[in-house]
Amino acid sequence: MEEEPGLLDSLRRYWRALAIFTVLIAGAAIYSERSLVPVAGVKEAEKSAAPQQPAPNAAPETKSNETSDAKPGDVKPEDAKPGDAAPPTAHDEATQAMMSQTVAVEARPAAVVKGQGKWEDAAKTISEALGKLEGAVTASGFAVNGRPIAVFTKTDDAGFAFEAMVPLAAAPEGKPKLPEGVSIGASPAGKALKFQHRGAYDEIEATYEAIAAYLDEKGLDTKDLILEEYLTDFKGDDATVDVDIYVFLK
């Protein structure tokens, strides 16, 4: 019988531990009922009171007579992808032309051919005049000083009058023998605004429209004198040419 007290003591310890464990379980259940359930209820109440957000794909309401306030600068970098870039347009090239600078244009001796033409044939007319000049300059052995130019002396809706020129390093002495229609003169001089046109010559009208708008905006007075300097050659039917445009100021 000496082992019984030890066994009873073990059982007592077991049941005592079981009773304590039972009390803890009961306490946890009561805490859960009183604490966890109300919290869930509060969360449900907060959820129902929160404003409803539109679905991700829902479009905002718009009115047909409203205009967008979006500005170019509002576009974020991640919204633009390299593959989405559109090819340059005449409008883009005209916008580029507004990067103007004020320059002092100096007079230079030049071989000159006068002519006139219609706008629809402008590239062909100017190209032929320059070709005639270059042939005359080469045949006469004159030293060229710069790219060929065209000076527009009169313009209207129907057409234009111009002087094609090839600048020379020096005016020839005496009276050189030149082809018919070719003479020796000088390019214009004065203060001018320099603009650019890059692209098809047939689309240069868009550049001039942008220039006119720029001059009106700045309130600048100009002479009826425009000079085009051709940085690249007219090549047959390829009317693409780089042009620097000089608008002379009063």
Protein Blocks (a to p, Z undefined) as FASTA:
>chain_A
ZZmmmmmmmmmmmmmmmmmmmmmmmmmmmmmmmmmmmmmmmmmmmmmmpccdddfklccd
ddfkbccfbdfklpcfklpcfklpccddfklmmmmmmmccdddddddddddddddddfkl
mmmmmmmmmmmmmmmmmmnopacedjdddddfbdcfklccdddddddfbdcehjadddeh
iacddddeddddddddedjfklmmmmmmmmmmmmmmnopacddddcdddfbdcehjblcd
cdddddddZZ
